[in-house]
Amino acid sequence: MDRDRKAVLNNLQEKLGYIFGDINLLSTALTHRSYVNENQQLSLSDNERLEFLGDSVIGLCVSDLIIKKYASYPEGDLTKIRAALVGERNLAQMAMDLKLGDCLLIGRGEETSGSRNRESFLANAFEAVMAAVYLDADFVTAKKIITQLMEPLLNEGLLSDYFDYKTALQELCQKRYKTTPVYTVVSSKGPEHAKIFDVRVVIVNKLTEYGSGKSKKEAEKKAARKAWESLRNEEK
């Protein structure tokens, strides 16, 4: 492994807060099949097996995280939250935050087509890196890193970027009250290029919540989240 490659991987280790015993394992996690195919003389391995393992490692870590945080939620809602967190879009964002795209070894063809920044490539690389941590250390270490990356999405309400609260609220209302939420734009203020919308969501005579946003969709999403969380908190 040359000096430049080691420097790139050392920078990533600092971001992860973990130093590998076998740095070659981390390098493999960031080596795409296209690069291996174009450089067969190097006898490298690609990251596909690590990607396979990482999918399970991340899934178990996230399941443990959310079942403890949302102790009263039914299996259906936990499944939706987990799907949002381990989905390609979210894992790709995790990878972008770690700048994994800069660390990837990919073939010339994939480089030309912009694959270094493609969500599927980044999500797969993230899975492979988490598997590499698991193999180099243990599950506890992998879980610690994954939790540090994922938990802020739950604590700061960022899950709404990935979790469909409107659908979840509608399903909950249909099941519990045999009705659907009703959204109404209460007001809109500000200039045309920077309007703020206030939306009210009403669930029969049971609950009313409000949300504000730069679009009706954003305001509805925020109102839906408040209503969904209120109804779920009643079960605690």
C-alpha positions as CSV (number, residue, x, y, z in Angstrom):
1,M,0.0,0.0,0.0
2,D,1.5,3.3,-1.0
3,R,1.9,6.4,1.2
4,D,-1.0,8.3,-0.5
5,R,-3.4,5.5,0.1
6,K,-2.4,5.2,3.7
7,A,-2.9,8.9,4.2
8,V,-6.4,8.7,2.8
9,L,-7.3,5.7,5.0
10,N,-5.7,7.3,8.1
11,N,-7.9,10.3,7.6
12,L,-11.0,8.1,7.4
13,Q,-9.9,6.3,10.6
14,E,-9.8,9.6,12.4
15,K,-13.4,10.4,11.2
16,L,-14.5,6.9,12.4
17,G,-12.7,7.2,15.8
18,Y,-11.3,3.8,15.3
19,I,-7.8,2.6,14.3
20,F,-7.7,-0.6,12.4
21,G,-5.3,-3.4,13.4
22,D,-5.4,-4.5,9.7
23,I,-5.6,-1.4,7.6
24,N,-5.8,-3.6,4.5
25,L,-9.2,-4.7,5.6
26,L,-10.4,-1.1,5.5
27,S,-8.8,-0.7,2.1
28,T,-10.7,-3.8,0.8
29,A,-14.0,-2.3,2.1
30,L,-13.4,0.6,-0.2
31,T,-12.3,-1.3,-3.3
32,H,-15.0,-1.8,-6.0
33,R,-15.2,-4.8,-8.3
34,S,-14.5,-2.6,-11.3
35,Y,-11.1,-1.6,-9.9
36,V,-10.2,-5.2,-9.2
37,N,-11.2,-6.2,-12.7
38,E,-9.0,-3.5,-14.2
39,N,-6.0,-4.3,-12.0
40,Q,-5.9,-8.1,-11.8
41,Q,-2.1,-8.1,-11.5
42,L,-2.5,-6.6,-8.0
43,S,-4.4,-9.6,-6.7
44,L,-6.9,-7.5,-4.8
45,S,-10.3,-8.4,-3.3
46,D,-13.4,-6.3,-3.8
47,N,-15.8,-5.2,-1.1
48,E,-18.9,-7.3,-2.1
49,R,-18.5,-9.9,0.6
50,L,-18.0,-7.2,3.2
51,E,-21.0,-5.3,1.8
52,F,-23.1,-8.5,2.4
53,L,-21.9,-8.8,6.0
54,G,-22.3,-5.1,6.7
55,D,-25.9,-5.1,5.7
56,S,-26.6,-7.5,8.6
57,V,-24.3,-5.8,11.1
58,I,-26.0,-2.4,10.5
59,G,-29.5,-4.0,10.5
60,L,-28.9,-5.6,13.9
61,C,-27.4,-2.4,15.4
62,V,-30.2,-0.2,14.2
63,S,-32.8,-2.7,15.4
64,D,-31.3,-2.7,18.8
65,L,-31.1,1.1,18.8
66,I,-34.7,1.8,17.9
67,I,-36.4,-1.0,19.9
68,K,-34.8,0.6,23.0
69,K,-35.6,4.1,22.1
70,Y,-39.2,3.4,21.0
71,A,-40.1,0.7,23.5
72,S,-43.9,1.1,23.1
73,Y,-44.0,1.1,19.3
74,P,-45.5,-1.9,17.5
75,E,-43.5,-4.0,15.1
76,G,-45.0,-2.3,12.1
77,D,-43.7,1.2,13.1
78,L,-40.3,-0.2,14.1
79,T,-40.0,-1.8,10.7
80,K,-40.7,1.5,9.0
81,I,-38.2,3.4,11.1
82,R,-35.5,0.7,10.5
83,A,-36.2,0.7,6.8
84,A,-35.7,4.5,6.7
85,L,-32.4,4.3,8.6
86,V,-30.9,1.4,6.7
87,G,-32.2,2.5,3.3
88,E,-29.8,3.4,0.5
89,R,-30.5,7.1,0.7
90,N,-29.6,7.3,4.4
91,L,-26.6,5.1,4.2
92,A,-25.3,7.1,1.2
93,Q,-25.6,10.2,3.3
94,M,-23.6,8.6,6.1
95,A,-21.0,7.8,3.5
96,M,-21.0,11.3,2.2
97,D,-20.5,12.7,5.8
98,L,-17.5,10.4,6.1
99,K,-16.3,11.3,2.6
100,L,-16.1,7.7,1.6
101,G,-16.4,8.7,-2.0
102,D,-12.9,10.2,-1.8
103,C,-11.6,6.9,-0.5
104,L,-13.1,4.5,-3.1
105,L,-11.0,2.6,-5.6
106,I,-13.1,2.3,-8.7
107,G,-12.4,1.4,-12.3
108,R,-11.9,4.0,-15.0
109,G,-15.3,3.4,-16.6
110,E,-17.1,3.9,-13.4
111,E,-15.1,7.0,-12.6
112,T,-16.0,8.5,-15.9
113,S,-19.7,7.8,-15.4
114,G,-19.7,9.5,-12.0
115,S,-20.1,6.4,-9.9
116,R,-17.9,7.7,-7.1
117,N,-20.8,9.9,-6.0
118,R,-23.6,7.5,-6.8
119,E,-25.9,6.7,-3.9
120,S,-25.7,2.9,-4.5
121,F,-21.9,2.9,-4.5
122,L,-21.7,5.0,-1.4
123,A,-24.3,3.0,0.5
124,N,-22.5,-0.2,-0.4
125,A,-19.2,1.2,0.7
126,F,-20.6,2.3,4.1
127,E,-21.9,-1.2,4.6
128,A,-18.6,-2.7,3.8
129,V,-16.7,-0.3,6.1
130,M,-19.0,-1.2,9.0
131,A,-18.3,-4.9,8.3
132,A,-14.6,-4.2,8.3
133,V,-14.9,-2.6,11.7
134,Y,-16.8,-5.7,13.0
135,L,-14.2,-8.1,11.6
136,D,-11.2,-6.1,12.7
137,A,-12.6,-5.5,16.2
138,D,-16.0,-6.9,17.4
139,F,-19.7,-6.2,17.3
140,V,-19.6,-3.9,20.3
141,T,-17.2,-1.5,18.5
142,A,-19.1,-1.6,15.3
143,K,-22.3,-0.9,17.2
144,K,-20.8,2.0,19.0
145,I,-19.7,3.7,15.7
146,I,-23.1,3.0,13.9
147,T,-25.0,4.3,16.9
148,Q,-23.0,7.5,17.0
149,L,-23.8,8.0,13.3
150,M,-27.4,7.0,13.4
151,E,-28.7,8.3,16.8
152,P,-28.5,12.0,15.9
153,L,-31.2,11.3,13.3
154,L,-33.5,10.3,16.0
155,N,-32.5,12.8,18.7
156,E,-32.6,15.8,16.4
157,G,-35.7,14.9,14.5
158,L,-33.8,14.4,11.2
159,L,-35.6,11.1,10.7
160,S,-38.4,13.1,9.0
161,D,-36.1,13.4,6.0
162,Y,-36.2,9.6,5.6
163,F,-39.4,8.4,7.4
164,D,-42.8,9.1,5.9
165,Y,-44.7,10.4,8.8
166,K,-47.8,11.3,6.8
167,T,-48.3,7.7,5.7
168,A,-47.5,6.4,9.2
169,L,-50.1,8.8,10.7
170,Q,-52.7,7.8,8.1
171,E,-52.2,4.1,8.8
172,L,-52.4,4.6,12.5
173,C,-55.6,6.7,12.3
174,Q,-57.3,4.3,10.0
175,K,-56.4,1.4,12.3
176,R,-57.3,3.2,15.6
177,Y,-60.1,5.6,14.6
178,K,-61.3,4.3,11.2
179,T,-60.7,7.8,9.8
180,T,-57.9,9.8,8.1
181,P,-56.2,13.0,9.1
182,V,-57.4,16.3,7.6
183,Y,-54.8,18.9,6.7
184,T,-55.7,22.6,6.3
185,V,-53.5,25.5,5.4
186,V,-54.1,28.0,8.3
187,S,-52.0,30.8,6.9
188,S,-49.1,31.8,4.6
189,K,-46.9,34.7,5.2
190,G,-43.9,36.4,3.7
191,P,-42.9,37.3,0.1
192,E,-43.6,34.9,-2.8
193,H,-40.0,33.7,-3.0
194,A,-39.8,33.0,0.8
195,K,-43.3,32.1,2.0
196,I,-43.9,30.3,5.2
197,F,-46.9,28.0,5.4
198,D,-48.7,27.1,8.6
199,V,-50.7,23.8,8.4
200,R,-53.1,22.3,10.9
201,V,-53.8,18.5,11.0
202,V,-57.0,17.3,12.7
203,I,-57.8,13.7,13.7
204,V,-61.5,13.5,14.3
205,N,-62.1,15.2,17.7
206,K,-59.1,13.5,19.2
207,L,-56.1,15.6,18.3
208,T,-55.0,18.8,16.6
209,E,-51.4,19.6,15.7
210,Y,-49.6,22.3,13.7
211,G,-46.6,22.6,11.5
212,S,-44.7,25.3,9.7
213,G,-42.5,25.1,6.6
214,K,-41.3,26.7,3.4
215,S,-43.8,24.6,1.5
216,K,-47.2,23.1,2.2
217,K,-45.6,19.6,1.9
218,E,-43.0,20.5,4.5
219,A,-45.5,22.0,6.9
220,E,-47.8,19.0,6.6
221,K,-44.9,16.6,7.3
222,K,-44.0,18.5,10.5
223,A,-47.6,18.5,11.6
224,A,-48.0,14.8,10.8
225,R,-44.9,14.0,12.8
226,K,-46.2,15.9,15.9
227,A,-49.5,14.2,15.6
228,W,-48.0,10.7,15.1
229,E,-45.6,11.1,18.1
230,S,-48.5,12.4,20.3
231,L,-50.6,9.4,19.5
232,R,-47.7,7.0,20.1
233,N,-46.8,8.7,23.4
234,E,-50.3,8.0,24.7
235,E,-49.4,4.3,24.6
236,K,-46.5,4.7,27.0
